[in-house]
Amino acid sequence: MIRADPCYRADAFKQGLRVAGFVIQGAPRAQPPNPEDVLVIWNRYGRFNHYAEVFERAGARVIVAENGFLGRDAAGGPWYSLCSSMPLACGSWPVFHGEEWRWDQIAHLMGGAKICEWRKGGNEIIILAQRGIGPPGVREPDGWHRRTAEQLRAAGHRVRVREHPGEKPPPVSLEDDLRNARAVVTWASGAAFKALLLGVPVLYGCEKWVGRDAATRLQISRNLEINWPERLPTFRRLAWSCWQIPEIATGLPFQRLLSRSSESENTPARR
């Protein structure tokens, strides 16, 4: 169910699924799916979420595609995230021992992206607002960033909200916008990973957020708890959720996601 619009590159998804051994079908038919069937959707909301629930009740697999948190590589090529069942914020994907090299490969393709040293200055808290799309428990709750801003201000903090850009590029780059940030606050946004790369501490609200091992759970108080944990393991896990169009067309991402012989090892440790 990937849209045919050019930016979604449905052709590459279909090619990759064929290589992985699947017969392509359009929107789900009236009869219940078989456990061997696989549903591929863009994000997970509205009818996509409805069909995902139908497939999962039947024991079938669901793959959720989204724009990757990395944006574009040094040559302008886009990244896409592919996860089992849920969007990237709370999704899962296989990571096997000895595969740490993937992050180094991606960092090179991004023009030498690196994990900057932690920033321990700054004088404002910036909330990264989200669009609030996705399944319950994953999407940002309605009004969450506005309520959180009010509560932080009431606790004595200097707070600013960076609105989600939607379909329009923001007037100021994230890097420039975070120059005076002491920390960023997110429900579970992809932009928070870019903040982590820049060395800006992240406070998160979604309990299941996949970046939680590199961040701090938000607890609003006059003296905010802000930690500076190790980030490299998180980015090494995230690297295997991100794919480019040529890779998707080879079928490798689908073969990895649909392998039942191994369990995903990307889940952060519980706290």
Secondary structure, DSSP 8 states (H G I E B T S, - for coil): ----SGGG-HHHHHHHHHHTT----SS--SS---TT-EEEEESS-HHHHHHHHHHHHTT-EEEEEEEEEEEE-TTS-EEEEEEESS-GGG-B----TT-THHHHHHHHHTTS----------SEEEEE-----SSTTTS--TTHHHHHHHHHHHTT--EEEE---TTS--SS-HHHHTTTEEEEEESS-THHHHHHHHT--EEE--TT-TTGGGSEE---SSS--------HHHHHHHGGGEE-HHHHHHTHHHHHHT-SSS---------
